Amino acid sequence: MAVKFKIKKGDRVIVTTGKDKGKSGQVTRIITEENRAVVSGVNIAKRHTRQTAQQEGGIISKEMPIQISNLALIDPKDGKPTRVGYKTLADGKKVRVAKRSGEVIDG
């Protein structure tokens, strides 16, 4: 069964726990099977690679997935972490709403 997340690709999020607490970035990918998301500039791992015919060797920085429960959406109004709710507009469209300010996140 597919799980529905309140965070989507392209959202601006902030990390709430862990070594990158307080850092923010944009969600580049959601991995629904593992309940994880890849956020730009957060949870960076360094990988030492050997040189091959196709690529140069050296230390490569790679963004690793982070648990979605450790992320909070950034409120579009004041830039602070917020929870997400849903609201149905007058035209019948369902949109995400920031609980902190009541601002519509998408739509």
Sequence and secondary structure as in RCSB ss.txt:
>XXXX:A:sequence
MAVKFKIKKGDRVIVTTGKDKGKSGQVTRIITEENRAVVSGVNIAKRHTRQTAQQEGGIISKEMPIQISNLALID
PKDGKPTRVGYKTLADGKKVRVAKRSGEVIDG
>XXXX:A:secstr
     S  TT EEEE SSTTTT EEEEEEEEGGGTEEEETTSSEEEEEE   SSS  EEEEEE  EEGGGEEEE 
TTTSSEE EEEEE TTS EEEEETTT  B   
